């Protein structure tokens, strides 16, 4: 089996448990603003956000529109009267304070670095939350660099984004790189368009109903050990 020297990890729901962090942030803010909170709100927020993220990846909406309209729609459903832009700013701040990790993330990062390999993060997440979360994270010491689409000026899965990433890694050889991520449309599609091997982190065990085919598929991060 092929071994890799450089691992490009997606952040949310690959190394970091975004769903857990988002649920925590929402609960904190709903309590802060004295909004009625129920345990189904985090899932509803994810369900609302998913198609918006897909539209953002396709370039159909701007990042500011994504951030605004996920709360516009959530507040409409919950009959909440509040400024969605201001709430989003507080949400991103709170999100950045929580660096919950996916099971096995710390161990696999330690193993990769111990084996003399490198780790980079590639993310379409937003600057304020991604940088703050990294500062609070125990995996920070393992990460060589982080490529945030908001800073890059392009986003996954565009070829331009990955060209920027490759240019930012010293002495890079495409054949030695593996992209690891949970998103077929962003991470795996990005690997295909840029000619880089990819590994789909399918932690929920969902069926791939797309025509996007990863080089590998895993359900646990520990399975990456065979590719180091």
N, C-alpha and C positions, 0 to 999 in steps of 0.2 A: 504493500500500500504506500502511496506517495506521502512524503513528509514535507512540512512547510516551515519556513523560517520567520515569516511575518504574518501576524494574524490581525485582520481588520474587523474589529467587533462593533456591531451596532450597540447602542446604549440601552434604549428602552425595551424592556421585556427580552433582553438578551443577556446583558450583564446586570442591569438594574431592574428591579421589580416595579415597573411603572404603575401597574394597576393598584398595587398596594400603596405606593406613595401618593397616587392621585386620590384614592379613597380617603387616606389620612388627611390630605390637604383640604379636601372638600368638607369633611366632618369638622375640622378645626375652624374653617371659615364660616360655615353655616351656623356654628355655635357663636362665633364672634359677632356675626351680623343678626343673630337671633332669628334666623330663618328656620322653618320647620324642616327637620332632617329625618330621613328614613334610610334603612340599609340598602334599598334598591337604587338610590340616587347615583352612587358611583358607577354601577353597571349601565344605567341609562345615559350617563355622561359619556362613557366609552362608546356606546352604541350610536350616539349622536355624533361623536367626534370621528369615528372610523371613516364614513364617506367623505367627510370634510378633509381628512388627511389624504385620502385617495385623490381628491380633486386638487389638493395642494401639490402632491407629487407629480401630477399631470400638467401642472402649470395653469390650471383653470381658475384658481383663486390665489390671492396673495396671503402671506403669512399673517398679516394683520386681520384679514377677513376670517381666516380659520380661527384665530384666537377669539375674535369677537363673536362670531355666529354660533360657536359651540355653546356659549353662555346665553346668547339671545334665545336659542331654541330650548335650552334647558329651563331658563326662567319662564318662557312662555308656557311650557308644560306644567310648571309648578306654580304658575300665577304669582311670580315674584316680580316686584317692581324695583329694579336696581340697575345701575349703570354697568353693562356687561364688560366694557373696556376696563373700567376701574377694578372690577372684580377679578378680571383675568390677570391684571398686574399683581394683585395680592396672591392669587392662586400660583402664579409662576414663582413668586418669592417663597411661598410656603413649600412648594414642590421641591425647590432647591435645597431646602433644609433637611430633606429626608433621603438618605442614600441606602434605601433597602436593596439588598442584593438578591439576585436569583440564586436558588440552591446550586452550590457547586462553583459559583463564579470566582470566589476568592481562591479556592483550591486550584482551579484550572489556570488562573492567572499566575499563581505562584509556580506551578509546574512548568508553564511555558517559559517564564523568565529563568527559572533554575536550569532549564535545558539550553539556555543561551539564545533563545529566540526573542522576538520583539512583539509588542502589542500596541496597536493604535486604535482609537475610537473614531468611528464614522457615524455621524448623527444628523438627522433633520430636526432634532429638538432645538429648543430656543436657548439663546446664549445665556440669559440670566439664570435659568434653572440648571442648565448643564454645567456651567462653570462652578456655581455654588455647590451643587451636589458633589462634584469631583473633589472639592476642598474638604467635604465631610466624609469622604469615602475611604475605606481601608485599601482599596485597590489602586488608589492614586499613585503609589510608589512604583507600580508595575507598568504604568502607561507612559509610552514614549511621547505621544502627542495626541491631541484630539482635534478632529476636523469637523467643525460645526457649519452646517450649510448657510446659516445666517451670516457667517463671517466669510465663507468661501465665495458666496455670490451665486452659487449653483447648488442644487440639491440632488440627492439620490432619487431616481436611478440614472441621472443624466451622465453622459460620457464626459462632459466638461467637469463635473464634480470629481469623478474618479481620476481624470487627468491631473487635476489640481492636487489630489491626494498623492498620486504617484510622484509628482514633482516635489512634494514635500518630504519624501522619504529618501534618505541618503542611500546611494548605491543600490537602487531597487532593481529587482528582476521579477517580472510578472509571474514567472513560473514558480517562484518561491512564496507567493502570497495566497492566503485564503481569506475570503470574506465570510464572516459568520453573523447571521442575523435571523430574526423571526419573521421578517416581511418578504414575501415572494415578490411583491410589486416594487419594493424599494431596494432591498439588499441583493436578492438573487437576480432580479432583472438587471440591476446595476453591474453585477459580476458578468453577466452574459454580454451586455453592450460594451463592456470595457475589456473583455477577454481575460477575466480573472476567475479562477476556480472559486466556487461558493459552497457553503454549507448551511442548509436551512435548519434552524433551531425550531423544530415543530414540537414545542413543549406541551401543547394542548392536544396533540394527536389528531389534528384535523385533516380531512382529505384534500389533496391538492387538485382542485377542479380547474386549474389554469393550464396554459400551455408553457408555463415557466418551469423549467426543469433544473434543479440544483445539481451540482456535482456530487454532493453528499446530503444526507438527511440524518439528523439526530433528535432524540427526545430529551436527552440529559447532557449537560455541558461536559460531564466526565467522559463522555464518548469521544471527545476531541483528543483525548490522550493518545489514541492510535495514529493521529495525524501530526503529532509533534516530532 
